[in-house]
Each structure stands twice: as C-alpha cells, then as structure tokens.
Amino acid sequence: MGAYVAELAGLDLTDAPRTTVAVGGALVAGRMADVALEVSDGRSNYQWTAPVWFCEPWRPAFGLLGLTGFFDHFEVTVAAYEEWVTLKPISG
C-alpha cells in the first residue's frame, strides 16, 4: 500500500518510523503508522488498532495482512472456490 493511501486516509507519515523490507523478493521502503481499523457485517462491528506499513514502491495490485495487527485479532476461514471469507474475533 503506497503512501498515497495514507494521504487519502488523512494520515501524516512525516515523523513515522521508516525501514526497508523485502516483500515478494523486492525491497521497498516503508513507513509505519498505528491505524484504527473496523470490520462490519452490517449487524455488528469490530474495532482495533493495528500497525500498518505504507510502502513505496508498491507494485502489487493487492495488500498484505499481517500476523500482527490482523491474524492475531481474528479466526479466519477462507473458501476460495465458493468465494467467501468469515472472520471471528478472537476473545482476549
């Protein structure tokens, strides 16, 4: 996810920590911000704060979900063939 996404979300990355990471065999520069996130099914909402890295250059047409900040909050079931995903918040 590029820095332009952070700008669209109203996040100022000027003082955000910066590092270089390897993603998919390429090196990218990233800045990290703690971001308030929310998932809803229309009946209930789940909110949390997660570390989100905004990377340049980011050429893939997809984003990545991390073990920290996403998968540590949900039990995830994916049925790729049937094209559905369920998220169950992990009680903690």
C-alpha positions as CSV (number, residue, x, y, z in Angstrom):
1,M,0.0,0.0,0.0
2,G,1.6,3.2,-1.1
3,A,2.0,6.5,0.8
4,Y,-0.9,7.9,-1.4
5,V,-3.3,5.6,0.5
6,A,-2.1,7.1,3.8
7,E,-2.7,10.6,2.4
8,L,-6.2,9.6,1.3
9,A,-6.9,8.3,4.8
10,G,-5.7,11.6,6.3
11,L,-2.5,10.1,7.9
12,D,0.6,12.2,8.2
13,L,3.7,9.9,7.8
14,T,6.2,12.7,8.1
15,D,7.5,11.5,11.5
16,A,6.6,7.8,11.0
17,P,9.3,5.2,11.5
18,R,10.9,4.2,8.2
19,T,12.6,1.0,7.2
20,T,13.4,-1.1,4.2
21,V,11.7,-4.5,4.0
22,A,11.7,-7.4,1.5
23,V,8.3,-8.2,0.1
24,G,7.9,-10.8,-2.6
25,G,11.6,-10.7,-3.5
26,A,11.7,-6.9,-3.9
27,L,13.0,-4.3,-1.5
28,V,10.6,-1.5,-0.6
29,A,10.8,1.5,1.8
30,G,8.0,1.6,4.3
31,R,6.7,3.9,7.0
32,M,4.6,2.6,9.8
33,A,1.6,4.2,11.5
34,D,-0.8,2.8,14.1
35,V,-4.2,2.9,12.4
36,A,-7.7,2.5,13.8
37,L,-9.5,-0.2,11.7
38,E,-13.0,-1.5,11.7
39,V,-14.8,-4.6,10.2
40,S,-18.6,-4.8,10.0
41,D,-21.1,-7.3,8.7
42,G,-23.9,-4.7,8.9
43,R,-25.1,-6.0,12.2
44,S,-22.1,-5.8,14.5
45,N,-18.7,-4.0,14.3
46,Y,-15.3,-4.9,15.5
47,Q,-12.7,-2.2,16.0
48,W,-9.0,-2.3,16.8
49,T,-5.7,-0.5,16.2
50,A,-3.0,-2.1,14.1
51,P,0.5,-1.2,12.9
52,V,0.1,-0.5,9.1
53,W,3.1,-0.2,6.8
54,F,2.8,2.1,3.8
55,C,5.4,1.1,1.3
56,E,7.0,2.7,-1.8
57,P,7.2,1.4,-4.4
58,W,4.2,-0.9,-4.0
59,R,3.5,-2.5,-7.4
60,P,1.2,-5.5,-6.5
61,A,-2.5,-5.0,-7.1
62,F,-3.1,-6.4,-3.6
63,G,-2.4,-5.6,0.1
64,L,-1.0,-7.9,2.7
65,L,-2.5,-8.8,6.1
66,G,0.0,-9.5,8.9
67,L,0.2,-11.9,11.8
68,T,0.4,-8.8,14.0
69,G,-2.5,-6.4,13.6
70,F,-4.9,-8.7,11.7
71,F,-4.5,-12.5,12.2
72,D,-3.9,-12.0,15.9
73,H,-7.4,-10.5,16.1
74,F,-9.4,-13.0,14.1
75,E,-10.0,-16.7,13.4
76,V,-10.2,-16.6,9.6
77,T,-11.9,-19.2,7.3
78,V,-11.5,-18.8,3.5
79,A,-13.5,-20.8,1.0
80,A,-11.7,-19.7,-2.2
81,Y,-13.7,-21.8,-4.6
82,E,-17.0,-20.6,-3.2
83,E,-15.6,-17.1,-2.8
84,W,-16.4,-16.3,0.8
85,V,-14.5,-15.4,3.9
86,T,-15.5,-15.4,7.6
87,L,-13.9,-13.6,10.4
88,K,-14.5,-14.5,14.0
89,P,-13.0,-12.1,16.6
90,I,-10.6,-13.8,19.0
91,S,-11.6,-13.2,22.5
92,G,-8.7,-11.9,24.6
